[in-house]
Amino acid sequence: MKSYISKFFMGAALLAMTGLASCVGDLDQMPKDPNTTTPGNFKDDPKKYLSEVMAKCYSSLAVSGQKGPGGDSDISGLDGGASNWTRVIFMLNEFTTDEVSWIWPDVGVFDLCTGTWGSSNGNLYGAYGRFYTHIAVCNDFIRNVRSGIFELDSELRPVADQFVLEARALRDLSYFYVIDFFGNAVRAWDDMPYGETPQQTTRAELFKLVTEDLEDVLANYKESGVYGRVGKDGIEALLCRYYLNAEVFTGTPMYDKCWEHAQNIIARHKGSGFQNSGLANDYLALFAFNNDMFMPGGSLKDQNEILWGVPFAYPYTQSYGGTMFLIAAATSASSMPTVLYGLSADWSCMHAREQFADKFDFRGGISSDKRTYLWCTEQQGFTKANDEFSDFKSGYAPIKFTNAKAEADGTMPRNTYKDPGTGYTFNWAGVGEVNGLPAQTNDFADTDFPVIRLADVYLMAAECALRGAGDMATGLQYVNTVRARAGVSAWNTAEYTLNNILDERSRELYWENVRRTDLVRFGKFAGGSYNWAWKNNVRNGGAMPEYMNLFPIPADIIATYGSTYKQNPGY
């Protein structure tokens, strides 16, 4: 079936779906662009419709529209770069926490970093619109294939059925963030006819709807084994993430279901990779230029740790979101040799907060934890404290994602580079040298973004065991496997606690869009039990009201639908 979706990687996924593109209101409209891919356009060529619109369902996670990195966004009135799918999740799930802070005075981003956001924040509108635009594209595809308007022969019918399962899984992925961020939101489903206005429903009802759908998808899914497409492990890992957060979403804990699904995934991966766990042998390589080797369909089948990833393939997928954003924002030509990280761009606008750095055992700016190998610390002229919010060097510079290459065997070479301008010595990982520098430097990143990794599944299972839904000895073994790969000491039973699991998740999964979700689940996001620099716009941190565990429904959405949609309490 690879041929039916191969155009995704050649930019054909950027077909016009603009009629579905102005947030929720467009869920009840047919596309108006004559060049738009519709069932009517392709009634006589269902193969073309299936491949191109399925590609759109996937590519909507990587690019924001039809033209270039920031132009012709699917969401009217919003910057295509800032409203990228992966980037809006990062802004809401990382900027709002102890892990990272933004330096530039972008409208609304400062409010996220300081816990002072309101319902008019444009980044919230961007996230809400991005998720529901993606949901709309997936729903439209599911509805059209199921409607019977296409005559599907014996060759195309199984392809179409598989694609529908994939579109449902993709839709359910976006719904996770809708439920997590906004709570009582809109039920937009493929059973809705055109012209019907979507209705707001409860968080618990949405959770039930989506998890039942995902369980059905999982039960009927045929493994594709094709790079860029979701596999059975990714779908089941998404279910784990839903059930891990079920108590927050519904009031009813479902850690037993999370544990059960995690065991299924782990069992399928054991016997290869790091200590026969299925994990990649080298942590840093998971975030390198050629990390596609760790994805389904990748070359390292014994280390397929990235269970679900968003491909970025320069020059075909160009975006100011995704891994381009994560690499460029974390580097600065005035403070570090950015060529070491494989990009021609540097934005100098993102650094770590001191409480995050304190999760690692830094001594003199050096940590034995392999997960910090590329960081810039005191050794490169940075300070750990965040005294100056707008100063790039006021806080460590975590470099996790890089556009430098790993070796074909999945390892990253360890080298050092002494910058002739500053005299600073930098950690460097990557192959191919020109006068000591990487030969490859691109305008945009080729590094894929890991949505869910196997290491996350191990840590979810370890947490479930502590919460009474799994075997404690096995859970401790899981977390120690993750720690062993990082090069840090194993925990004993006394160290195996929920608070330590939360910190370990921060160390292992930083910048992978889970931090706020984790803090909420542990009761440490809102309130004052755990503070960090500039929380509630206080230098050393201050308590935020409990209602801020949820973001507000964007004011524009409330204004459009009036009394039909109710605002979240407190806003």
Order of alpha helices (4+ residues) and beta strands (2+ residues): alpha-beta-beta-alpha-beta-alpha-alpha-alpha-beta-beta-alpha-alpha-alpha-alpha-beta-alpha-beta-alpha-beta-beta-beta-beta-beta-alpha-alpha-alpha-alpha-alpha
